[in-house]
Amino acid sequence: MKLLLDTQCWLWWFAQPEQLSETVIDQIADETNEVWLSVASVWEIGIKFAIGKLPLPEPPETYFPSRMKQLGAGSLEITAAHALQAAALPPHHKDPFDRMLIAQAQIEEMVLVSSDTVFKRSFLKQQNPR
């Protein structure tokens, strides 16, 4: 299974794993699953770090490569198709980073791992249009 971690889950995995459910921990730790981090999350964390809203144990330039290697995570680039899908999503979520993650998960057929219930609503509405 291909898992796309949302920004909060990524941060919790390394700093506060107790915030994650046992199911999520098991899925991320399962070596048969692929774990991915979107460039949108890298961008979001980088911005929050730069403006002082998010402390990290080291600068983003070293934080991301070391944590991605530690977790064996891949980097999911943003494409034009992802941007168009994000723009077409219903307005359940206003955050552009979150909208991008939803769009990427849909296009790449990944499971979006998130604690955000708005993600679930947006994702399910797109997967099961009525």
Secondary structure, DSSP 4 states (H G I P E B T S, - for coil): -EEEE-HHHHHHHHH-GGGS-HHHHHHHH-TTSEEEEEHHHHHHHHHHHHTTSS--SS-HHHHHHHHHHHHTPEEE---HHHHHHHHHS-TT---HHHHHHHHHHHHHT-EEE-S-HHHHHHHHHHHS--
